Amino acid sequence: MKRLTCVALLLVLGVWGANTSLFVAGVDQHKTRVIAHRGVHHIYTGSDRSNDACHASPVEPIEHAFVENTLPSMQEAFRFGADVVEIDVHLTADDVFAVFHDWTVDCRTDGTGVTHKQSFAALQALDVGYRIDEGTGTYPLRGQGIGAMPSLDQVFAENMAGQFLVNFKSRRHEEGAALAMMLQKPEARAQVYGVYGGRPPTRVALEATTDLRGFDRSSLQACLVRYFMLGWSGYVPESCRSTIVMIPQNYAGFLWGWPHRFTRRFEAVGTDVILAGPYDGSGFSTGIDDADAFGKVPDAFDGYVWTNRIEVIGPLSEARR
């Protein structure tokens, strides 16, 4: 019995030693990078947090005129220190990538209908700030967002100060193929950090573009489930290699080697780690959005932090560096 106890203790110590971050060298040499979700935008405060709900109203008190997924919003996000800005795309009826979040234009604009079934000219005629409101019915941004919905080509032409994480909002294969064609141009490829979203377009884009990384829900689940089972040994499954993984803040501590040994293992196999806000089961995208949440990000975290408030987190991240 004593021998069995000793063996078990040695095994536990061995697993602990292989996964603790206490002995990881040089962590202070790494810097945390920041992904600004949709750029600088207005934060929804309603109770319906499902992906199908309209999140244009109510929002927090409106103190600026930046509208998500517009060029000024992206530029402002980079000014606040974003390394990557996440943007949403739809391939329109005339084969132009429109940068806009919603499946339909009804929620946010003065138009109606499915986003990808319209021409880009029709989309650009809309007011993207039309329905943004604090819940008071005053709609203070109306008239300021007319013509502000950009194409992905227009985004790339700006040559901004960072890269973009492109979110496919559909499950259409042709969107992945169309983006892959765009990324054959070196100047466009250099601006795309990665892709994610609907599985069919994401997979098509990844298969057709050398060194492009990205993920969809199923690939992310496959990676994390396998790692949870095998990661104690230091092994990183094939499904976790040459990709991007997004980790909710409230689950990160359960991953073998978290934080620094985990990120080093994934870095060694060509994978970046994004730390998002707590997962609440609603499907709503939460981020590291205030000082308290950012305070829980490990010191010298050598991954990316996902935020909806780059104007708050960007300066905090810079101060920590």
C-alpha positions, 0 to 999 in steps of 0.5 A: 500500500505504501508503494502504491501511495508513493507511486501515485504521489510521484505521478501526481507530482510529475503531472503537476511539474509538467503543467505548472507555469511556475518554472516557465522562463522568460514570460516577462518578455512576452506582451499581451495583444488585443483584439477589438471586437467590431472596433469601437462601438456602442454596448448593448444593455438589453436582456435578450442576449441571443445571437438572433436578437436586435442589439442596436437598442438599448445601448449604454449612454451614447458618448461618441458617434463611432458605429461598429464595422465602419472605417472610423470605428476601426481606425479609432480601435487601432488608435487605442492600441488594438493589434487586431480588429474583428470585422463581419462580412457578407458577400452581396448579390453582386459579389462584394464583401460588405462589412456589417454584422447582422444577417438582415439590415432591419435591426440597425439601419433604415432598410429591410431584407437579408443583407447578402441578397442585396447589392452593395450599392443598396447597402451603402445607401443605408444609414448604419446608425439609424436604430442605435438608441439608449432605449429612449426613442431619440435615436441620436445617431440618425443621419450620421451613418449614411454611406458608412457601410464599407466593403472589404476592399475599402477596408484593405485600401486604408492600410490601417495600423494592424490586422483584421480577424474576418468573421463569416456570418453565413455558411455559404461555401462561396464566401470562403472561395471569394475571400481566398481569391482576394487573399491571393494579393499579397497586400490583402493577405498581409492584413488578415490575421485570421478567419472564423465563423460559419464552418463551410466558408471558414474551411474553404478559405483555410484550405485555399490560402497558404498559412491562413489560420482560423476556426469554427465552432466544431473545430474549436470544440474538437481541439479543446475536448481532446486537449482536456483529455490528453494535455496533462501529458504535454501533448497537443492534439492535431486538431489544435495545431496551426490554428487559433483557439478562443478560451472563455475566461471562466474556463481557462483555469481548467486547461492543462498548463494554464496560462504560460505553459499552455500558451507556449505549447500552442505557440510551438505548434503554430497556434495562437490563443485568444482569451475571451470574456466569461461564457454564459451559455447565451451565445452572446459574445462577451469580452474582457471589457473592464479593469476588473476583468483585465486584472484577471488576465495573467501577467505577461499573458502571451496571447490575445485578449478579446474585448468589446471596449478597446477604448478601456482595455487598450490603455490598460494593456499598454500600461501593463507593458 
